[in-house]
């Protein structure tokens, strides 16, 4: 991976690490399914009007949008609403890295080396440590929901990877924007069915009509514009240029930002067992997602496109 692309990856790390604080602020005001639908709807509407559809296969666009957009955030937002600490959520969600490697091996026939298999086993051990620690406080369900969100993210990674492999000349930012068109209606349907037909709309009305709702609206803007458009656009660019096992380790740095931000802003102090388990997860996932010789593919977009991001 080039130095420029490493810097782009670190930019994604910061954007996504701080994103968990924005999610917590938004979930304090909006119900989870509605908030997830809202974050994509504010992007999807202008995209449908102004952005040309990227020249990628529909099935990969649907897989990207379903995994990254619907599954990841439906599970993650529900987990955080039901008690998952903000910093710990940023850690457990990085299970997407080993999940991506496993799916890459199963679905894309990417070869796994023995050290990667050992790394996957270590990462699973770390998750067991975290789960045991949370089970002591009767809060295992949020951890399982966050793991499900990580698996959804992994499926989205595979969709983005295959879109780049099949159509190397596409614009990754356009793919990210069009991915946002897929989640709003399914997530809104979930909100109407589970949270009630007017719960989310009442929360939105209260946020717009009162200054008390300004933090929630600011959080929505951060998540939609910086975390989704910029962060996911850069991530899609990297996934389209390099093998999945080369890019996935970058996400392992997100918890460092997420835990530190939650500690400073929310005074969330993770337990020793959670930190130990998290360290084991990161070590194992790093081994599982490290490739011996990364082989970048041709740059799918001109440099001026990255400047615009």
Secondary structure, 3 states (H helix, E strand, C coil): CCHHHHHHHHHHHHHHHHHHHHHHHHHCCCCHHHHHHHHHHHHHHHHHHHCCCCCCCHHHHHHHHHHHHHHHHHHHHHHHHCCCCHHHHHHHHHHHHHHHHHHHHHHCCCCCCHHHHHHHHHHHHHHHHHHHHHHCCCCHHHHHHHHHHHHHHHHHHHHHHHHHHHCCCCCHHHHHHHHHHHHHHHHHHHHHHHHCCCHHHHHHHHHHHCHHHHHHHHHHHHHHHHHHHHHHHHHHHHHHHCCHHHHHHHHHHHHHHHHHHHHHHHCCCCCHHHHHHHHHHHHHHHHHCCCCCCCCCCCCCCHHHHHHC
